[in-house]
Structures are given as structure tokens and as C-alpha cells.
Amino acid sequence: MRRILKRREWVADDWRYPGEEGAGLQVLPLADFLAAVAAGTAPAHGAGVWLAPADEVEKLAPELERVALVVVGFPKNGEGRGFTQGQLLRQRYRYPGELRAAGAVFRDHLFFLARCGFDAFDLAPGEDAGAALAALHTFSVAYQGASDAGVLTRGRRFG
């Protein structure tokens, strides 16, 4: 069973990603989830949805009340569209459920992912658990407003 960093502690994960076998709740790719909604077979609550980098968050927005988990996939290092997807889900669409980053997620990314609204992380293989947890406390003050409430935002005046 996979272990994830969720709300700043390591927990066992009971979700299955697309293509994984076994017990647990299934996370569906966005297209499959939307097809299930159209067919009337999607659950009313508690669904899990996988967003790939090219997926449009706007297509998921009308169905967010059905979704308990959104997993944003980061297939390779340097793929940054997931940061925007997370920010859109939290700020524009006010998604209150679990927002998880998965794939090529390294400890250097965690603080910035949390600033975009991610509250769970499925780290890349080989990442050190203690160092990853410490990375969430890299900075204590930020100059920009963001989706996280854990960092004090300091205003700046120019001129």
C-alpha cells in the first residue's frame, strides 16, 4: 500500500490510480469520469479524478460536488501545468476536497505546491520522508497571497 504525505503527516493511501489493480477506491482519468457522469453511472459523492497536464480544469468544475479527491499528475520533472490546475481548483472553483500531487513530485516542490493549494503529496520514488516533511517549512513568510493559510503573507509597498 502506498504512503502519502497528507496534511503534514505520513498516512496509508486507500485509493487506486488508473491502471492499478487491487482493493480500494478507484481514481478515474478525467475523460472516464466525465463519461460516467454523462452515462449516469458516476457516484453522487466521493469520486476520485486524475488530471493529466493537458486536461482542462474547466471541464471538471461543474462536477466538483461529486469529487472527494483530485490527483494532479506530474509525469516528469519540469512539468508545471499542475501548479496552475491546483491553483484554479482552489481559488477559482473553491474546491474543498483533497488535492494531491503525484508522479515526479520532489521535496523541492512541496512548499510551492502547498502554496497552490495542494494538501497531499505522493512523492517520487527515492525521496526522503523526513526531508520532504521539513521542506514544507522551507519559508515562514511569503510576499504573495496564495491558497495556503499556513504561511504569513507580508505586504510590500513600492514607491
Sequence and secondary structure as in RCSB ss.txt:
>XXXX:A:sequence
MRRILKRREWVADDWRYPGEEGAGLQVLPLADFLAAVAAGTAPAHGAGVWLAPADEVEKLAPELERVALVVVGFP
KNGEGRGFTQGQLLRQRYRYPGELRAAGAVFRDHLFFLARCGFDAFDLAPGEDAGAALAALHTFSVAYQGASDAG
VLTRGRRFG
>XXXX:A:secstr
  EEEETTEEEE  EE TT  SSSEEEEEHHHHHHHHHHT S SS EEEEE TT  HHHHGGGGGGEEEEEEEE 
STT  HHHHHHHIIIIIS   SEEEEEES  HHHHHHHHHTT  EEE  TT  HHHHHHHTTS SEESS  S SS
SEE      
